[in-house]
Amino acid sequence: MFEVLLMSESLNIHKDGTVNLFQDTTLRYFENFYSEEETKTIFEELYLQTSWQQDNITVFGKTYAQPRLTALFSNNSQTYSYSGIRMHPNMITPQLISIQQKISKVCNYDFNSVLLNLYRDGKDSNGWHSDNEKELGENPVIASVSFGASRFFHMKHKSIKELFLKIPLTTGSLMIMEGTTQKYWLHKIAKTARPVESRINLTFRKII
């Protein structure tokens, strides 16, 4: 197994932030999509103004509180389901619309919903999964923007165990997963024993 940091010279990154893996899988990473000052303002507003929820999740027959807080926003009333959880959206806010429009200028994609994740500390996490729910259609585009503490984003190929990525998602960064990423790859935010402050991650998507 090998490990690659997306920002390292060992990974070929195009000038536009694009990383071509293979099998029509593409990642695009923009480290300073938002300025440091902007990230602080957005983080504080989202942290204080969002009605966060903590759902129960069942894994291998055991049910426990999901190790992070979430909230779903959309410009329609369509629900979103994953891991046995069905979320009902809040009406998308002007702030989230502004972030969505900024992202859409980069990827030219029409998102209609966003899942907010609050990782309160290093104990909060997200297990291995793909964003391949039927509501997202085939080969969905997922745009992930981060505010607050930096956390590592792990990726591994579903069938080729030697293919593994570890990507530092810093505050203000944007990562876009396109093509067949959800078909061939799994990803997670792992727990860490390091002292880590809170992080808010927004994942924009289109629910069909």
Secondary structure, 3 states (H helix, E strand, C coil): CCCCECCCCCCCCCCCCEEECCCCEEEEEECCCCCHHHHHHHHHHHHHHCCCECCEEEECCEEEECCCEEEEEECCCCCEEECCEEECCEECCHHHHHHHHHHHHHHCCCCCEEEEEEECCCCCCEEEECCCCHHHCCCCCEEEEEEECCEEEEEEECCCCCCEEEEEECCCCEEEEEECHHHHEEEEECCCCCCCCCEEEEEEECCC
